[in-house]
Amino acid sequence: MRVETVDFLTIPTRDVARSVAFYTEVLGFEPGADGEVETPNLTLSFWEPERDGEPFAPHVGGFALRVPDVEEARRELESRGVAFRGDTFDSGVCKMGFFEDPDGNTIILHRRYAPNE
């Protein structure tokens, strides 16, 4: 099998409209088709599992948003009311800042600054 790209990521929510508003108004992504938002390289598709008889559970592993400067992006989001979990983490090759969307799904601000060894 040859994969060309990842087309979309499904994110669990209890309220699609609220999620679309957060991802467009707070994070600045463009609205897409009904229940979706468009990032520069991936569609985020929101799904209400409880409507399908499935239990709701947030995606706590998270997904990373590459930004030019983690601290600057963090300050901007904090000014919009976003609360971060702990301090910015420096792994030795990248910086990361962890926060959650309104449903508790983890989102990571990320910037690699050194080669992966």
For each residue, the residues with C-beta under 8 A, 3 or more apart:
1:
2:
3: 6
4:
5: 41
6: 3 9 42
7: 42 43
8: 36 42 43 44 45
9: 6 42 43 44 45 63
10: 45 46 47
11: 19 44 45 46 47 59 101 103 105
12: 46 47 48 49 56 57 58 59 103 105
13: 16 18 19 46 47 48 101 102 103 105
14: 18 48 50 56 103
15: 18 19 48 102 103
16: 13 19 20 35 46 47 48
17: 20 21
18: 13 14 15 21 22 102
19: 11 13 15 16 22 23 46 101 102 103
20: 16 17 23 24 31 35 36 37 46
21: 17 18 24 25 26
22: 18 19 25 26 27 101 102
23: 19 20 26 27 29 37 44 101
24: 20 21 27 28 29 30 31 37
25: 21 22 28
26: 21 22 23 77 80 81 82
27: 22 23 24 65 77 107
28: 24 25
29: 23 24 37 38 39 44
30: 24 37 38
31: 20 24 36 37 38
32: 36 37 38 43
33: 36
34:
35: 16 20 45 46 47
36: 8 20 31 32 33 43 44 45 46
37: 20 23 24 29 30 31 32 43 44
38: 29 30 31 32 43 44
39: 29 42 43 44 65
40:
41: 5
42: 6 7 8 9 39
43: 7 8 9 32 36 37 38 39
44: 8 9 11 23 29 36 37 38 39
45: 8 9 10 11 35 36
46: 10 11 12 13 16 19 20 35 36
47: 10 11 12 13 16 35 52
48: 12 13 14 15 16 51 52 56
49: 12 52 54 55 56 57
50: 14 53 54 55 56
51: 48
52: 47 48 49
53: 50
54: 49 50
55: 49 50
56: 12 14 48 49 50 103
57: 12 49
58: 12 100 103 104 105 106
59: 11 12 62 63 105 106
60: 104 105 106
61: 106
62: 59 98 105 106 107 108
63: 9 59 106 107 108
64: 96 107 108 109 110
65: 27 39 73 107 108 109 110
66: 110 111 112
67: 70 72 73 109 110 111
68: 72 73 111
69: 72 73 111
70: 67 73 74 88 95 96 97 109 110 111
71: 74 75 88 95 97
72: 67 68 69 75 76
73: 65 67 68 69 70 76 77 97 109
74: 70 71 77 78 84 88 97 109
75: 71 72 78 79
76: 72 73 79 80
77: 26 27 73 74 80 82 84 99 109
78: 74 75 81 82 83 84
79: 75 76
80: 26 76 77
81: 26 78
82: 26 77 78 99
83: 78 99 100
84: 74 77 78 88 97 98 99
85: 98 99 100
86: 89 98
87:
88: 70 71 74 84 95 96 97 109
89: 86 95 96 97 98
90: 94 95
91: 94 95 96
92: 114
93: 112 113 114 115 116 117
94: 90 91 110 111 112 113 114
95: 70 71 88 89 90 91 109 110 111 113
96: 64 70 88 89 91 108 109 110
97: 70 71 73 74 84 88 89 108 109
98: 62 84 85 86 89 106 107 108 109
99: 77 82 83 84 85 106 107 109
100: 58 83 85 103 104 105 106 107
101: 11 13 19 22 23 104 105 107
102: 13 15 18 19 22
103: 11 12 13 14 15 19 56 58 100
104: 58 60 100 101
105: 11 12 13 58 59 60 62 100 101
106: 58 59 60 61 62 63 98 99 100
107: 27 62 63 64 65 98 99 100 101
108: 62 63 64 65 96 97 98
109: 64 65 67 70 73 74 77 88 95 96 97 98 99
110: 64 65 66 67 70 94 95 96
111: 66 67 68 69 70 94 95
112: 66 93 94 116
113: 93 94 95
114: 92 93 94 117
115: 93
116: 93 112
117: 93 114
